[in-house]
Amino acid sequence: MASRRAGEDRAEVERAAHAPHEHVPRLVVSRDVMGEGALNHIADVVNRLIGSMYLFVGITTGIVVWLFAGNIIGFDRTPWPLLLTVLNLPQLSIMISLQVSANRAQAASDARAMADHATLVALHELSKRQVKLLDGQNEMLAGQNQVLDILRRAVAGGERGSAA
C-alpha cells in the first residue's frame, strides 16, 4: 500500500510540474491516512485511548486511591511493591502502541509533505512562467521605448525644421 501511495504522490508531483495551473492543493489530515484493515482500526482506538488525558487522570486517581485506600481498607499494607508490579505489567504493550502511534503519525506526516511538495512544485512552475512572461513584457516595453525615442527625436527634429 505504501509503494502504491508513493507512486500516486509522484504522479501528482509530475502533473503539478506539467500543468501547474490545474493543480489543486489538498489538505491532508491524519484521518485521511487511516488504514483500512481491522488491525489498523484497533491501533487507532488504542492510540486514542493511550494518548488521552482521561486515561492519565484515571491512572493517577487510581494510584492515589490505591496508596491511601490500601492502608485504610487493609488490602495492601505496603502498597509500593504490588502497585509497581501492577503498573509495570502493561508497559510493554503501551510501548508497542506508542511505536505504532509514531508510525501512523509518520505516515500522516509523509502524506502531508508529499501534498505540500506537489503544491510547491506547482507554485514554482507558475512562478517560472510568470517570470518568463514578465521578461517578455520587459522586452516588449524596451522595444516600445525605442519607438517612443525615435518618435520624440522625429518630433523634436520636425519642430526645429519648421522653426527655421
N, C-alpha and C positions, 0 to 999 in steps of 0.2 A: 504494500500500500504506500509506503514512504517513497519508493522509487517511482511509482506511478504519479504521485503528487509532485515530486520534484520535476518530472517531465512536463507536467501541466504548468508548473511555475516557469520553467524555461521557455515554454511555448508562449506564455503570457508576456514574458520579457521581450521575446522576439517580435511578437505582434505590436508591443508598445514601441519598439525601436523602428519598425517599418511603417506603422500608421499611428503616430502619437496623438493625432487629433481624434482618433476613435477610442483611445484608451479611457476607461472609466475607473478612477481609483476605487478600491474596495476596502471596506472596514472589516478587519479580521479580529474576532474576539475568541476567547477560549472555547466557548460552546460551539464555534464553527469547526473546531478541530477535534471534537469529541469522537471517540472511537465508536464503531458500530457493534462490536461483539459484547456478549454478556460480561466477560471479564473487564472490559473497558468501562461498562456501566457500573459494575461493582467497585472498580477502582475510583470512579468519580464520586460515588456515595461515600466510600471510606475517606477519600481526600476531603470532602466537605465536612465529614464528622470529625476527623482528626484535627483539622485546621480550624475548628470552630471555637469561639470564645465560650460557648455553653459547655463544651467538654472540659475546658480548662477550669471554669468556675465549679463544675460538678466534681472534678477530681480534687481540687483544692478544698472544697467544702467537705468532701468525703474524708480526706486526710485529717482535717481539723476535728471532725466529729469522731473519727476513729481514735485519735490521740486522747481526746477528753472522755469520750464515752467508754473507751476500753477500760479505764480505771474506775469510772463511776459504776458502770454496769457489771464490770468484772470479767468480761470475756477475754481481755488481753491486758494483764497487769504490766507487762513490759512490751509496749506496742512497737518499738522500733524494729526488732528482727522480723516479726511476721509482716508488718506493714511494708518494710523494704522488699521482702520476698514477693509479696503480692504485687507491688508496684513494678518490680523488675521483670516479672513474667511476660507482660505484653510488649516489652521494649523491642524485641527483635522484630515482631510483626509491625510495630509502629515505625521502626527504622526503615523497613522494606517499603511500607506505604509512603513514607516521606520521599524515598527514592523514586517510586512510581509517580508521585506528585511532581517531583522535579523533572522527570522525563516528559510528563504531559505538559508541564509549563514550557519546557524547551521546545516541544513540538508546536505549541501555540506561538511562541516567540519566533520560531523559524518561519512559520506561515505569515506572520505579520511582517517579518523582514523581507520575505520574497514579494509580498504585495507592495510594500513601500519601495522596494527596488524597482519593480515594474513601473510604478508611478514616477520615480525619479528618472528612469530611463526615458519615459515619455516626455517629461518636462525638459530634460536635456536635449532631446531631439527637437522639440518645439523651439527651444532657445537657439539652437544652431540654425534652424530655419529662419527664425526671426532675425538673427544677426546677418544671415545671408540676404534677406530681404532689405534690411537697413543698409547694408553695403551697396546693394543695387540702387536704392534710393539716393544714397550719397553720390554714386557715380552719375545718376541722372541729374541731381542738383548741381553737380560740378559742371556738367555739360550745359545746363541752363544758365549757370553763372557766366560761362564763357560766351554764350549767345547774348546775354544781357550786357556784358562788357563790350562786345562788338557793336551792339546797338547804341550803347552810350557813346562810344567813340564816333560812330557814324552821325549821331545826332549832334555831338559836340563839333565834329568837322563840318557839318552842314550849317550850323549856326555861324561858324567863323566865315564860311564861304559867302553866306548871304549878307553878313555884316560888312564885307569888303566891297 
